Amino acid sequence: MWIRECVTKKAQQTTAKPPLGTFPNPARSCVELRDAGFKDGIYVIQPSLKSFKAHCDMEAAGGGWILAATINDNLNIRETYDDLWFLTTNTNQTSLGYQNWMNTNTFGSLETCTSSDFKSQAYYEYQGKDIMLRHVPNQTPLNFSREQSFLQYQTANGFMENYGGNLQKIYNHHYPLKPANAFYPDVNSILDRLAAKSTEITNLISDFYFYDYGSSSNRLHDSNLFGQNYGMEISFYTFQYCYFKYGSCRTRPLTYGLDHKCDLGNIMLSSRKIYPFVALFAVGNFDQCPGSIRIDVDGRRPVSDSNVLYKGNHTLNSFFLHYEAGCKYGTTNASLCDVLFYAINVKDWKSSGIPEIRLSNYQYSTYYYFDWEIYTASNTLFGYTLISR
């Protein structure tokens, strides 16, 4: 992506100054260099406070274009980790890559810009009026990009002046790539509605056991359900291949009643200490990044309990819900069912469809695991609820 500035200004170089377009004497723009008779090349530009090296094209469509960014065709995301426009550059894994269209991060270099992604200071600092796009084969030498381009087009109506004058403002204020609701479906509004119907739900089970939440904020310690020591906890993590060095976001254990947000995969988690207990996990995954999401239920129960697994589906209008319930019928403890479920709505939520899920249901001598590992999901609501009697 190339930009040409708003105002043409003649160079006013004197013999007493260092050469124009160098760090001692940076040019204000590529247009200034063009008007001073300079040819294609790399020069030092200082449109405002900070100077930087930039490549100027002095011949295409009247010349005076500055290279602001390149977007390379990195299709194999499991083997190529330099797709910086849509993936994170933050080693702490706390920001989504599509934000690079809207922020002032820079990455890449002029030397490698036709083989890997590149974003220069010109992207957000250079005030332009027109934009030029050029398609070239990967690894084309920058000096030959004009001659070897197989498609090139540019504006000539000064449209950028009406959209903030630079690419960062265009994508940040006028055509944002970030979805309006980054944590979708709306977890808290759904939980609030479930809380309002708590009595109605428990009345459907005549002998519902109202377990004691205890004093812990992340572990249910009711001794009639889980014995005296450990209790039950829920863990959640996501592991995604698209992100540098692979990305992970882990919440272990889930703190009841507290929102947890994870930018990796656009995920929001929350829960309510109501009856029955409910935790919801909204997975946006707008980047369609392959990977896995795991929901773990870890509790203590005697091995003498009889265990039964139930599965089922429900459909209501555009909603489809699937559940899997691991039920433990106690002889000395109250019986319980750990219920994992998901809901999709292709029409209204734009869900990707039925997710790929692997269930793990392990019972050991004194404890058990009831887990879902999810491999493909976007705009999907996952959940857990604890039913006891």
N, C-alpha and C positions, 0 to 999 in steps of 0.2 A: 504494500500500500504506500503510495506516494502522495505528498501534499505540496501544493504551491501556495505561497503566502498571499496575504490580502493586498498589500501595497508595494508597488515597485519603488525602490529607492536607489538612486545612482550611488555607486561607490565613491567615496571621497578620500581615496588613498593619496598620501604624499610620499615623497621619497624618504622622508625622515622616519616613517613608520616601518615596522617589520612587514613581511609579505601578508597580504590579506588572506584570511582563511587559515591562519595558524593560531596557536594558543596565545602568543603575545598580541595578536591582532585579529581576533575572531570576526568573521562576517556575521551580519545580522540575519542573513537568509541566503538560500541558494539563488534567489532572484537577484540579490545584490551582486553575487559572484558572477552570475550570467551576464548582467549588464556591464560588468567590468571586463568581460571577455574571457572568463575562465571556462575550461572545458570540463567534461565528465571527470569525476574523481571524488576522493575523500578529503573533506575540508573540516575545519573547526568552525562551528556555528554557535552563536550566543544570542538567542532571541530575547532572553530576559536576563536573569541573574547568573545562571550557570552555563558554562560553555561545554560542548561535547562534540565528538567526531561524528560526521554524517556523510552519507554518500549523496551527491548531487547529480542529477541527470539534466544536462544542458541542451539536449536536442529533441527529445520526445515532446510532441504537441506544444511547441514553443519554448520548451526548456524551463529551468528554474525549479525543478521538482526535487523534494527531499524524501529520502526513504525513511518512512516512519515505522514500518513493521513488515514481517513476513509470516505467513501461515503455511506450514509444510504439511504434506499429506502423509500423516503417520497413522496408517490404517491398522497395523497389528499392535494393538495396545498392550498385549501381554509380553511382547518382546521389545517394544519401543517405548521409552519412558520420557520422551522429550516433547510431548504434546502439551506445551505450557499454556495454551489458550483455554483449555478445558479442564486441565488437571492442576492440582495444587503445587505451588512452589515453596510452600511453608513446611519446613522440616518438622514442626510441631503438629502438623496435620490439623490445623484449626481453621483453614480458609478454603473455600471452593475455588477451583481454577477458573471457572467462568468469570469470576470477579476481575481477572486480569484484563478483561475487555473494558472494565469500568474504573480501574484504579491507576495509580502512578507507579506501579512496579515496572522495572525494566529487566530484560533478560536477553541472553544470546549475544552475538557479536556480528560485526559487519563481515568478518572473515568467514563465518560459517552460516550466514543468514539464508543461503539457498539450500542448505542441507538440514538445518534445524531452526526452530522457531526463534523469532527475533522481535524485540520491542524496544524502541529507542525513546529518548527523552522527547523527541519531536512528537511522539504520539499524543502527549498531553500538554506540551508547552508551546509548540509551534502553532501560531495562529494562521490558518489557511482559508482559502475560499473555494478551492477545487480539489478533487481527489482523482487519482489515477490508479487503476488496478492492472496488474500484469501477471500473466500465467507463464511460467517458465518450467522446463524440466528440472527435477531435483539435482542439486550439486552443479548447476550451471554457474560458472564464474561470474561474480557480480558485474564485472566490467563488460560482459557479453550478454547480460540479461535482456537488454533491449533487442539486440540482433537475434537472439535465440528464443524470444517469446513467441508463443503460438496463439496468444490472444491478449489484446490490450484495449482498454477503453477508459475514458476519463470524462469528467463533467466539464462544462464550460459556462455554467450559469451562476457560478459563485454561491452555490447552495449552502456551503458550510458556514457562511456568514450568518445564516438564519438559525443555525444549530450549535452555537457556541464557539465555532471556529476551529475546533480540534476533535480528534477521534474520541478522546476520553469523554468529552462532554456529550458527544452524540450518543455514545452507548450508555452513559451514566444517566442522562436526563431525558433523552428522547426515545431511544430504542434499547432499553435495558434488557440484557439477556437473563438476568436473575428473575425467576418466577415471583409473582406478587406474594404468594404464600409459600415460603420455603419449607414449612413443616405442615404437610397436607396429607391426609385429612386433619381437621381441627380436633386434636386430642382433648383439649380441656372442655370444649363445649359438649362433646360426647360424654365425657366423664360427669359433667354437671347434670346432664339429663339422666344418666344412670343413677346418680346419687339421689335425685329427686324421686326415682321409682324404687328405691331400695326396699321400702316396706312392701310394696306391691310384689316385688320379686321374691322376697323371703316368704311371703304368705303362700306362694305357690308350692312351697315345700313344708308340709305340715309339721314336721319335727326338725326343722332347720336348727342346727347347732350354732349359736352365736359365740364364736370363739373369742378368746381374750387376746387383744393385740399386744398387751404388755407394754413395757416402757421403752423397748428398743425401736429405733427409727427405721431399721432395715432388716429386721428378722422377727418373724412371728413365733412367740415363745409359749403358746398355749400348751400346757402339760398334758391335757386330755387328747390333744392331737399329735404332738411330736415328742412327748416325754419331757424330762426336766432340763436337759442340757443344751442341745443345739438349736432346735426349732427349725424353721423353714426360711430360705432366702431365695431371691430371684436375681439372676445375673443376665447381662446383655452385652454383646459386643458385635462389632461389624469388622470385617476384614475384606478390603477391596483391592483388586489387582491394578487398577488404573493409576494409583498414586505412587509417587516416588518412593522407592524402597518398600512398596506396598503400604497401605494405610490401615490403621486400626483405630477404633474408638471403643472404649470399654467402660462399662458401668457395672461394678461389682462390689457389694450387692446394690440393688436398686433401693434408694431411700424412699420410703413410702410417703406419698403426698408431695414430693418435690419434683419439679420439672427437670429433665435432663435433655440437653440439646447436643446433637452431633452433626457437624457440617458434612462429614463424610457420609454421603448417601442421603443428605437432607432428612435427618431422623429426629423425631421428638418422642420422648418417653415421659409418661407421668402415671400417677396412680391415685387411688382414693381409699382411705381406711374406712370403708363402708361395709355393709353386708349385702351380698358377698363381696369380699375384697376383689378389686378390679385394677389391672395395670394395662395400659394401652401403649402401643409402639407404632407410630405413624412413619412409614418409610416412603419418602418422596423419590429418591434416587433419580433426579432429573437428568443426571449425566449418563444414565443407563450403564453404569459401571459394573462389570461382572465381579462377583466376589461371593462372600457368604455373610449371613447374619445369623446370630445364634441367640436363642432364648433358653436359659437353663433354670430349672426349678430343682432345688436341692433341699431335701428334708430328712428327718429321722423317723423311721417307723420300724416296728419289729418285723422280722422276716416271716413270722407266722401269719401275717395278714394275707387274705386272699386278694389277688390283683386281677382286675378286669379292664380291658381297653375298649372304649366305645368310640365310634367315628360316625359322623353324619354331616349332612348338608341341608341348608335352608335357603330358599330364594324368596325375595320380596321385592316386587317391581324390578328396578335395575340392580338391586343388591344381591350378591351371592355370598353366603357365609359357610365356611367349613370349620368343623371342630374335631378335636381328638382329646378324649378325656381318659386319664389314667386314674381309676378308682381303686381305693384300698379299703376293704371292709374289715374293720377291727373287731377283735374279740375283747380286748382290754381298753382300747382307745376308741374315740369317736371315729366314724367312717368319714372319708373325705374323697373328693374328686378334684384333681388338678386338671383344669380345662385350658388347653391352648386353642386359639381360634384365629382365623383371618377373615376379613371382609373386603371384597372388591366391588367396584362399580365402574365398569368400562365407559358407560355413557357420561356420568356426571363427574366422577373423579379422574377419568382418563386412565384408569388402572391398566397395567400392561397385560393382565390376564391372570389365569390361575398360576400361582407361584410354584416352583419346584421345591419340595420340602422333604427332609429326611428326619424321621422320628427316632429318638433313642430313649428307651425305657428300661432302666437298670434297677434291680433290687438286690442289695447286698445284705449282710447280716443285720445291720442296725440302721442303714441309711439307704436312700434311693436318689436317682436322678431321673428327671423327666424333661427331655430337651427337644427343641426343634432347631434344625439347621436349614436355613432358607437360602437358596441359590439365585433365584431370579425374582425380582419384585420391584415395582415402581407404583407410586400412588396407591399403596395398599395399607390397610389398617390391620395390625396384629394385636393380639391381646391374650391375657391370662386372667382367669378367675378361680377362686377357691370356694368350692361348695362342700358343706359338711353337714352331717346329720347324726 
